Structures are given as C-alpha cells and as structure tokens.
Amino acid sequence: MDRIYLTGISGFAFHGVYENERQEGQKFVVDLVAEVDLYPAGISDELKDSVDYSKIAVVAHEELVGEPCNLIEAVAERIATRVLKDFESVQTIKVKLHKPDAPVGLALSDIAVEIERSR
C-alpha cells in the first residue's frame, strides 16, 4: 500500500485532565500517514483517482480543535475514525498527536501518542 504523509497540522485546543488546560488551552500538533492505493492516480494524473489530502488535513484540524477531550488518545481516535469514515480509499490511517506543552512538571520537548486504525 502507498502512503500519503501530512505532517505538522497544528491547532489551539482545550484538551486535558487539568482545569487550567481546559481554561487556558494549548497548542496541539497532529501528523498523519494515510495508506491508499496511489497507482491509479500515478497513471492518470487525476485527483479523482487519488484522495484529496487537503480535505484530510481539514478533517484532522476540525477534530483537533473540536470538542475537548480529557486524553489525547481520545482526540487521536476521533481523527482516525473520521478519516476512515469520510475517505473510503484510505485503508489505514496512522495518527500521531503531539502535546508539546503538556504539564508534566519537568522540561521536555514533546509528548505524543500514536495510533493506527484500518478498515
């Protein structure tokens, strides 16, 4: 299976288990890998034979900044579920959700979860 990579889709949201996260919000970043058969598009050079990755990016961003969740695991699941629902040609979606400013009480550059879902 071929892959489309979407890296660094960012948004400001209010996910988290702590009250200050829910009130102040913070930046979140999502990376996606969509497995799709790209052979037909490679031959035809027509978007109709591929998947419109700009639309996948919009879906991921909508879910990223949508209804707050306690856990980034739940946000990643929402993104994966919606991509598979909205884009029939996507066979597998890998979602890596970064929470770079997670309140963990020490300095670190990033915390992320990664999930993979298939049809």
Secondary structure, 3 states (H helix, E strand, C coil): CEEEEEEEEEEEECCCCCHHHHHHCEEEEEEEEEEECCHHHHHHCCHHHCCCHHHHHHHHHHHHCCCCCCCHHHHHHHHHHHHHHHCCCCCEEEEEEECCCCCCCCCCCCCEEEEEEEC
